[in-house]
Amino acid sequence: MDTYAIVKTGGKQYRVEPGQRLLVERLPDPEGAEIQLETLMLRDSAVKLGDDLGGATVTAKILGHERGERLRVFKFKPKRGYKRRTGHRQDLTRIEVTAIGAGKAKRSRAKKEDAADGA
């Protein structure tokens, strides 16, 4: 069964697997740094969401910083002689997912209190 996770970075969500490379919005960390991505969902032997994640982590390595494809923005108003042409290139970071960790299962506070009372 494939292990994958849904992570959030730069306001977008990505489905990632170990060894996968992807481009994300620019991250402030330098090249070669190991980073932790915010995990929204984890799928290994079962699907885990929200509170069930219990410390699941997705670790990635920054491979480099790049600039995206050039976009042309053209503004035009007919019969007025108004024309403006500008461009945009988004700052991006290329990362490689190195590991997806399941984390440890959390025990509820009620179970801990019951165990303490019984001892």
RODO-2510 file (C-alpha; in nm, 4 decimals, decimal comma):
residues 119
     n   res          X          Y          Z
     1     m     0,0000     0,0000     0,0000
     2     d     0,1340     0,3418    -0,0919
     3     t     0,2169     0,5840     0,1852
     4     y     0,1355     0,9433     0,1064
     5     a     0,0405     1,2642     0,2811
     6     i    -0,1439     1,5863     0,2063
     7     v     0,0652     1,8878     0,3121
     8     k     0,0040     2,2605     0,3091
     9     t     0,2638     2,5225     0,2187
    10     g     0,2346     2,8646     0,0595
    11     g    -0,1456     2,8597     0,0792
    12     k    -0,1673     2,5500    -0,1416
    13     q    -0,2125     2,1806    -0,0688
    14     y    -0,0016     1,9049    -0,2252
    15     r    -0,0206     1,5244    -0,2271
    16     v     0,3337     1,4034    -0,1576
    17     e     0,5150     1,0695    -0,1422
    18     p     0,8704     0,9912    -0,0268
    19     g     1,1245     1,0797    -0,2967
    20     q     0,8889     1,3139    -0,4820
    21     r     1,0211     1,6505    -0,6061
    22     l     0,7956     1,9522    -0,6471
    23     l     0,7916     2,3303    -0,6841
    24     v     0,6282     2,5307    -0,4053
    25     e     0,6005     2,8985    -0,3169
    26     r     0,9325     3,0527    -0,2057
    27     l     1,0465     2,9332     0,1379
    28     p     1,2817     3,1483     0,3499
    29     d     1,5240     2,8641     0,4340
    30     p     1,8590     2,8260     0,2499
    31     e     1,9428     2,5529    -0,0021
    32     g     2,0206     2,2168     0,1551
    33     a     1,8098     2,2838     0,4659
    34     e     1,5737     2,0193     0,6059
    35     i     1,2218     2,1508     0,6681
    36     q     0,9014     2,0192     0,8237
    37     l     0,5823     2,0679     0,6207
    38     e     0,2394     2,1147     0,7784
    39     t     0,0598     1,7794     0,7537
    40     l    -0,3160     1,7767     0,6924
    41     m    -0,3683     1,4073     0,6144
    42     l    -0,1617     1,0884     0,6270
    43     r    -0,2276     0,7570     0,4548
    44     d    -0,0241     0,4512     0,5486
    45     s    -0,2150     0,1475     0,6755
    46     a    -0,5152     0,3716     0,7497
    47     v    -0,6232     0,7272     0,6733
    48     k    -0,5507     0,9758     0,9527
    49     l    -0,6933     1,3274     0,9734
    50     g    -0,6916     1,6142     1,2223
    51     d    -0,6430     1,4999     1,5829
    52     d    -0,5705     1,1408     1,4709
    53     l    -0,2420     1,2550     1,3079
    54     g    -0,0702     1,2474     1,6474
    55     g     0,2530     1,4219     1,5492
    56     a     0,2823     1,2933     1,1922
    57     t     0,5622     1,4731     1,0112
    58     v     0,6649     1,5262     0,6516
    59     t     1,0331     1,6135     0,6100
    60     a     1,1668     1,7724     0,2924
    61     k     1,5032     1,8968     0,1689
    62     i     1,5380     2,2265    -0,0195
    63     l     1,7112     2,1590    -0,3517
    64     g     1,7154     2,5166    -0,4804
    65     h     1,5390     2,8457    -0,5359
    66     e     1,4033     2,9276    -0,8821
    67     r     1,1827     3,1705    -1,0660
    68     g     0,8690     3,0561    -1,2422
    69     e     0,7591     3,0955    -1,6003
    70     r     0,7149     3,4518    -1,7292
    71     l     0,3553     3,5721    -1,7414
    72     r     0,2556     3,8678    -1,9570
    73     v    -0,0072     4,1056    -1,8233
    74     f    -0,1609     4,3361    -2,0844
    75     k    -0,4091     4,6139    -2,0027
    76     f    -0,6020     4,7786    -2,2822
    77     k    -0,8919     5,0221    -2,3060
    78     p    -1,0381     5,0609    -2,6530
    79     k    -1,0744     5,4075    -2,8160
    80     r    -0,8627     5,5742    -2,5467
    81     g    -0,5077     5,4911    -2,6531
    82     y    -0,4401     5,3205    -2,3181
    83     k    -0,2070     5,0193    -2,3361
    84     r     0,0145     4,8784    -2,0615
    85     r     0,2266     4,5661    -2,0748
    86     t     0,3881     4,4239    -1,7629
    87     g     0,5181     4,0846    -1,6658
    88     h     0,5440     3,8631    -1,3602
    89     r     0,7727     3,5793    -1,2536
    90     q     0,6867     3,3980    -0,9314
    91     d     0,9628     3,3096    -0,6833
    92     l     0,9593     2,9325    -0,6230
    93     t     1,1488     2,6713    -0,4228
    94     r     1,2207     2,3176    -0,5459
    95     i     1,1955     2,0609    -0,2654
    96     e     1,2318     1,6837    -0,2351
    97     v     1,0249     1,4905     0,0187
    98     t     1,2705     1,2779     0,2161
    99     a     1,0486     1,1099     0,4776
   100     i     0,6927     1,0743     0,5958
   101     g     0,6720     0,9841     0,9655
   102     a     0,3571     0,8465     1,1226
   103     g     0,4314     0,9888     1,4680
   104     k     0,3152     0,8406     1,7941
   105     a    -0,0463     0,7784     1,8822
   106     k    -0,1749     1,0109     2,1552
   107     r    -0,3474     0,8655     2,4567
   108     s    -0,6456     1,0563     2,5819
   109     r    -0,6297     1,2267     2,9199
   110     a    -0,9186     1,0129     3,0527
   111     k    -0,7236     0,6902     2,9915
   112     k    -0,4194     0,8309     3,1723
   113     e    -0,6305     0,9331     3,4745
   114     d    -0,7991     0,5883     3,4854
   115     a    -0,4589     0,4198     3,4793
   116     a    -0,3327     0,6431     3,7639
   117     d    -0,6440     0,5704     3,9761
   118     g    -0,6060     0,1950     3,9301
   119     a    -0,2396     0,1930     4,0352
***
